[in-house]
Amino acid sequence: MLPELGIIEGFYGPLWRWSERERLVETLAPHGYRFYLYAPKADRYLRRDWQQPHPAEDAAALARFAGFCRSHGVRFGIGLSPFEIFNRFDDGARSALADKLAFLDGLGVDDLAILFDDMKSDTPDLARTQADIVHWVKARTGAGRLFVCPSYYSDDGVLDRVFGQRPDRYLEDLGAALDPTVEVFWTGEEVCSREISPGHLARVAGQLGRRPFLWDNYPVNDGDRMSRHLHLRAVTGRPAANADFIAGHGVNPALQSTLTQIPAVTLAESYRLGDQYQYGQAFRKAASLIVGDELAAQLSRDLLVLEDAGLSRLSQDKMAALKACYLGFDHPAAREVVAWLSGQYQVTDEMVQTQ
């Protein structure tokens, strides 16, 4: 059984070009990807400066992309991160939020996500406050579907260390307070989960009072450490049996818009094939489909270097040899490898802290 699949463009780091997004939609729609949530952390008008209007040129580009998605049978959505609004949801915040919702309605968004991730809170009764904000939005948006990303969107203790200790029974209280039609994002036992199991999903569903909607942080590779590695391998640790325990499965892509298509295609294959899925064969098949047999074979030979060793462990001679090799391929995926080797995809701690 294939659950609803989609792309959640929710990474830190440099913004994609619109042509990159369009190619991603064109490639993945035939594999069952049916929604695209635009929520890059670098779009400051959706996060740090969310109260400011998008420039006219950016608004027009968003509207064009919304139409492009729909022409391919893909729902278009926006992820709005009204930064730390739950700490002061006063008249000024309400007025600004109403203006932003009117703008998004003008784009004709199919889906709207209110994202409370990666923000610090000093608010008592955080779950109830966030649910109240979501309900306030629900009463004023024209979007057909509403999502929320909790402040604590994983069991991972790193969230408590960075953003403060989660309140007791936070998930239970949030789930009980939220309208049952609101979808809730969840990344798993870790922020970047190595495995997501039916048992874990069933437990979280019990806490939320609804099946979680997976925000899968593979193959995303943002952050100082992860951006030094290319995430190319086929998905593992996401058994097809998960389909019965989730409301949908969104993929947070890698910084490399072409290369990310390889693991994204394998996710669909893993659901379709179930127990017959083999991740090595799935990688080779998907890579050949996306980049052609010759470049796929080269990527396969270099997986240990590109994905496991990463930039920090490459000698200057090895880096030069890899650049020369991939410069020999006339393909956007090869150009992404060269750009990565040249440090163009490096995400710094400053980016993460300021986006």
Secondary structure, 3 states (H helix, E strand, C coil): CCCCEEEEECCCCCCCCHHHHHHHHHHHHHHCEEEEEECCCCCHHHCCCCCCCCCHHHHHHHHHHHHHHHHCCCEEEEEECCCCHHHCCCHHHHHHHHHHHHHHHHHCCCEEEEECCCCCCCCCCHHHHHHHHHHHHHCCCCCCEEEEECCCCECCCHHHHHHCCCCCCHHHHHHHHCCCCCEEEECECCCCCCCCCHHHHHHHHHHHCCCCEEEECCCCCCCCCHHHCCCCCCCCCCCHHHHHHCCEEEECCCCCCCCCHHHHHHHHHHHHHHHHCCHHHHHHHHHHHHHCHHHHHHHHHCHHHHHHHCHHHCCHHHHHHHHHHHHCCCCHHHHHHHHHHCCCCCCCHHHHHHC
